[in-house]
Amino acid sequence: MGIIAPWAYPESAMSGAQMSDAATVDSEGNRTVQSIVCKTTMITDDPVEKVLAFYKTKLAPDKNTDAKTKEELKGGRSVLVSDDSDGRPFSLHTILVNTATTSTTLIITRAKSEKQTHIAWKHYTRL
């Protein structure tokens, strides 16, 4: 699945990659645009902090970006990072990345008793 390649966490194990119709509809349930949604879960031994640092670095603006990426981001991109771990027995971080035609969500979790970090990835694309 080439769509996940740019989002893959280094040396993580992937499980259950899927691609399906995103069924984009209006308020009356009528189809509006062709779209797909892809999803998988990546698992790594790395701590949550290292995973977050990887994605924050990857998603930071870079003036040396290649021409293909510059073209994809011509309309701009928003990156939102949240931490909903406070007072919980697990780490829960969400990264939302939106462009004019795509939306990507990364949910990074790890319970205090777990030995691995889970990265749930979901990617929506308008065709």
PyMOL commands that set and color helices and strands:
alter all, ss='L'
color gray80, all
select helices_A, chain A and resi 5-7+48-59+67-72
alter helices_A, ss='H'
color red, helices_A
select strands_A, chain A and resi 13-21+35-44+78-83+90-98+102-111+117-126
alter strands_A, ss='S'
color yellow, strands_A
deselect
rebuild
show_as cartoon
